[in-house]
Amino acid sequence: MNIKHETQGRKGSFGIFENDTKAGMMTYTMAGDIMIIDHTEVDPAFEGRGLGKELVIAGIKHARQNNLKIKPLCPFALKTMQRMGDEVSDVLF
């Protein structure tokens, strides 16, 4: 699996790919130094492999590298980060 990060203005996304097939994506909008995760989805053919969590982790790494905070409005991202607990408290808004 390969994760690609793309940005366009205040919007961005992380896509996860197997070979050239897009298996899932997570989208966000920037509000100052806050990365608002608004959607995470995984193609049904790729469910159950932990790809959604990998996308959230990619977002967390990006936030740390760029001194950003994350506000997870997406229910999946919120639940994933809550399960990670103190491990992500440094980036949680």
C-alpha positions in Angstrom: 0.0 0.0 0.0 1.1 3.5 -0.8 -0.3 6.7 0.7 -0.3 9.9 -1.4 -0.9 13.4 0.0 -2.4 16.1 -2.2 -3.4 19.7 -1.5 -5.3 22.4 -3.3 -5.7 25.6 -1.5 -7.1 25.0 2.0 -8.3 21.5 1.1 -6.2 18.3 1.1 -6.5 14.6 1.0 -4.6 11.4 1.7 -5.3 8.6 -0.7 -4.2 5.0 -0.1 -3.4 2.9 -3.2 -2.7 -0.8 -3.9 -0.7 -0.7 -7.2 -2.8 1.8 -9.2 -6.1 1.1 -7.5 -7.4 3.7 -5.0 -8.4 1.7 -1.9 -9.5 4.7 0.2 -9.1 8.3 1.1 -9.3 10.9 3.9 -10.1 14.5 3.2 -9.5 17.6 5.3 -9.8 21.4 5.2 -7.3 23.8 6.8 -8.5 26.5 9.2 -5.3 28.4 10.2 -3.1 25.8 11.9 -6.1 23.4 12.4 -6.5 20.4 10.1 -10.2 19.6 10.1 -10.7 15.9 9.0 -14.1 15.8 7.4 -14.3 12.4 5.7 -12.7 9.0 5.6 -13.7 6.2 3.4 -12.4 2.8 2.3 -13.6 0.9 -0.8 -15.6 -2.1 0.3 -13.2 -4.4 -1.5 -10.5 -3.3 0.8 -12.4 -3.1 4.1 -11.1 -5.0 7.2 -7.4 -4.3 6.5 -6.9 -1.3 8.7 -6.6 1.1 5.8 -8.8 3.7 7.4 -6.6 3.8 10.5 -3.5 4.1 8.2 -5.0 7.2 6.6 -5.7 8.7 10.0 -2.1 7.9 11.1 -0.8 9.6 7.9 -2.8 12.7 8.8 -1.3 12.6 12.4 2.2 12.4 11.0 1.5 15.3 8.7 0.2 17.4 11.5 3.2 16.7 13.7 5.7 17.5 10.9 3.9 20.8 10.3 3.0 21.8 13.8 -0.7 21.5 13.2 -3.6 20.5 15.4 -6.3 18.1 14.2 -10.1 18.5 14.7 -11.6 15.2 13.6 -15.2 15.9 12.5 -15.3 12.6 10.6 -16.8 10.0 13.0 -14.3 7.4 11.9 -11.3 9.6 12.4 -12.7 10.8 15.8 -13.3 7.2 17.0 -9.8 6.2 15.8 -8.1 9.0 17.6 -10.1 8.5 20.8 -8.9 4.8 20.8 -5.3 6.0 20.4 -5.7 8.1 23.5 -2.6 9.9 24.9 -0.6 8.7 21.9 -2.3 11.5 19.9 -3.0 14.1 22.6 -0.3 16.4 21.2 -2.1 16.9 17.9 -5.8 16.7 19.0 -7.6 20.1 19.0 
